[in-house]
């Protein structure tokens, strides 16, 4: 499979570098929708047995139903994590980065219209994922329509395997380029910008604790998935046998670690320093 995060590259044409979507679309739903079909695969690292539901999430009916619900759940997690994640950055960079990840202020949109466009954006994002995967997995309509993708290409592996990892690498580069250029376009480059009051203030101990918590969860997730791998297979024949296992284990552990961190920060840290106000921390948003 293409690495799940790489799927976000497919929706970049619909997202501006201000963190907002084009037209009435919802940026977070587009991006998170492009991740949604793989949710069960990562969740299986924590809740064994949900892996088979991933097949439905990768189907056309799943795009319009389960994936939309999963996108909404992922959006809720993102709202929980957004400010705590910004708090991990150096303080002088928090204000500008918060502008980028904050995106559009939904309060200016009517709820029925917002819900409709969130759903349509989630469906669009999930559809890009399913179509992409159809050309990188066996027995999908894409590989069935193009039999050449299933023919041996090199090292005894079919062409679709190289399409999987090749497009993943290209998409990761596209995401990096998009992010770097978006940050460069933010106003006030090189000038410290205070973060809004919503961003919690973490001390050195808090930062180290966050890193340790996430690292432990990732390690546990990888270990659990690798141990489960060896309950089905007696050895690793090629690196491609174990790479997906490690990635899904790491991703599942990372998700758990970040959620624990976000909840702890929301509960245990101050909302911000007394002198930090939304008015003082308001950073202009570029319009292009």
N, C-alpha and C positions, 0 to 999 in steps of 0.2 A: 504494500500500500504506500502511497505517498505519505510522508509524515504529516500527521493531522494538522499541525500549525501551518504547514505550507498551503493548505487549502484556502486560507484567507486571501492568498494572492489572486484567486479567481474573482473576488468581489472588489478588488482595488479600483477598477474603473468607475465604480459607483460610490466611492468614498473620497472626499476631499482631504487635503492635508491639514485642514483645520480640525479634523476629527468628526466632521459632519458628513452626512450622506448627501448625494445629489437629489434635488427635488424633494418629494415628501417621504422618501425612503428613510429608514432608521439604521444608522451605521452599526450600532451594537448588534442589532438583529441580523444584519447581513453577515457580519464577521462571525458571530457566535452560531448562526445558522450553518455556516460552512464547516463548523466543528461538530455540530449536533449528531450527525449519523454515527460517529465513532464513540459517543458517550458510553454506551453499554460495554464497549471493549475495554475502556479505562476503568469503568466501575467494577468490572469483573475482578480487578486486582484487590478490591476491598469487599465486594459482595459476590463471592463465587457462584456461578450458575446463571448470571444474567447475560453472558456472552451470546447465546443463541438469539436474543432479542435484537442484536445488531443486524441480523439479516433483514428483519422487517424495517428497521430504521434506514436501510439502504435500498428500500423498494420505493416505487412511486407512491403507493398509498401511504407509506410511512412518512414521506416528505411532507404530505399535506396534513398529517395527524400527529404522530408521535414526535417527529422532529421539531414541529412547531412548539409543542409542549416542552421538549427538552431545551429548546432555545430560550424559552421564557425562564426556565429554571436556571440556566447558565447566566442569563441576564441578572437574575436576582443575586447569584453568587458574585457576579462582577460588581454590582452596586455595593455589596458587602466589602469587597476586597479593594476597591479602587483607591480610596484615600489611604488605607493602611499600606498599600503597595507604594504609593507616592512617598509615604513617610520613610521608606527605606533609602531614598535618594539623598544626596547631599542637600542640606537645607537651602543653599543658594540656588539650586535648580528646581526646587519643588514647585514654586509658583508657576513657572512657564510650562513645566511638564503637566501640571494639573489642568492647565488650559487645554492642552492637547487631548488628554484622556477624558476630560469632562465632556467634550463634544457639545451637542446641542442641549439647550435647556428645554426639557419636555413640558415645563409648566406653561409654556406659551401655546400649547396645542390642545385641542379638545380631545377628551378621553376616547370617544368612539372612533374618531378619525385616527388618533394615535394607535389604538388597538388594531385597527384594520391594516394600517401601513406597517406596523410591527409584524403582524402575521404574514403579510405579503413579502416583507423583507426576509423574514425567517425562511419562508418557502423558497425564495430565490436563492438564498445562501445554501440551503440544504440541497437544492437541485444541482447547483454547481458541483457539490461534493459527490453526489451520486453519479452524475455524468462523468466526472473525472475518473472515479473509481471503476467505471464500467469498461474503461480502456486499459486498466492496469491490473485486473484480476481475471482469473480464468472463469469460464462459464457465466460471464455477464453478457448483456446484449451487445456491448461494444466489441469485446473480443470475439464474440460469435459472428458479428457482422464483418469483422476483419480477421479472418483466420491466420493471416500472416503474423499477427501479434503473438500467436501461440506457438509459432515455429521456433526451433532452436536457433539462437543468434550467436552466442559466444559462451565459452566455459560450460557448455551443456545446459544453459539456462534459456528460457524462452524470451522473445523480444519484449513481452509486456513487463518482465522483471526490470529490464533496463529502462523502460519507459517510466516505471514506478519511481525508481531512485533518481533517474535523470531529471524528471519533471519536479521532483521534490527539491532537488538542489537548486534548480533554476528559480523555482518559486520562492525558496528561502532567500536567495539573492535579491529578488524583486521586493520582498517584504523589508529586507534590510535597507535597500535603496529608498523605498517609500518612507520608512521611519526616519532615516537620516535627513532626507530632504525636508520632511515635515518639521523636524526639530529646528533645522536651520532657518526655516521661514517664520518661526515664531518671533514676535517682536521682542526687543530688548536683549538681543544676543550678547552674552558676556556680562550682562548687568544682573546682579542678584535680585530676584523677585520673591517677596515673601509669599508663603503659601497661605491659602485661606484657612479660616478657623476649623474647617471640617477635617483638615489633615492633622492627625495626632503627632505629638512631639515624642520621639523616641530617644532615649539616652544610649550610650555605648552598650550597656548591658542588655538593653532591649533589642538592639540590632544584632548583637551576637546570639542572643537567645532565639531570635527569629530565624537566623541562618542555621543554627543547630537543630531547631525543631523541624525545619523543612528538609534538611539533609538527612536526618534520622528517618523521616517518613519516606523519602525517596529510596533510601537504602532498604528499608523494610519492604516497600512495594516491589522493588527489583528482586529481592531475595525470595519473596513469596511466589512470584511468577516463575522464577527460574526453578525453584523446587517443584512447582507444579508441572513445569515442562518435563522434568525428568521422571515424573510419574507416568508419562505417556511415551517418552522416547529414552533409549538407553545411552545415546551419545549425540553430540553435535556434529553433523556431517559437514555443514558449510556455515560460514558466518550468517548467511541469510536465514538460517534456521532459528538463530537466537536473537537477532536484532529486533524483530517485532516484539518478542517476549520481553526483552529489556526495556524497549521503548514504552510499551503499555504498562509495565510495572512501574517504571519511573514516572510516567504521566499520572497514573493513579495515585502513587505516593505523593507526588507534587501537589495534586489537587487537594488531598486530605491535609497535607501540611499547611498549604496556603489558607484553607478554610479554617483550620484550627488557629492559625496565626491571626487571621482577620477577626474571628470571634473574640479571641483573647484581647486584642488591641482595642476593639470596640468596647469591651467590658471593663478593662483594667487601666487604660491610660487616659490622660486628660484629653479633652477635645482640642486643646491648643493653648498657647500662651495667652495671657490676658491682653497683651498688646497686639496680638494678631487678630485683625478684623477683616471681614470680607471686603469692606470698602478700601482698606489699605492694600489688600492683596489682589485687587481686581486687575488683571492683566488684559490689555486689549487683544482681541482675536483678529488675526489677519483675514481679509476678505477674499483673497485669491488663492 
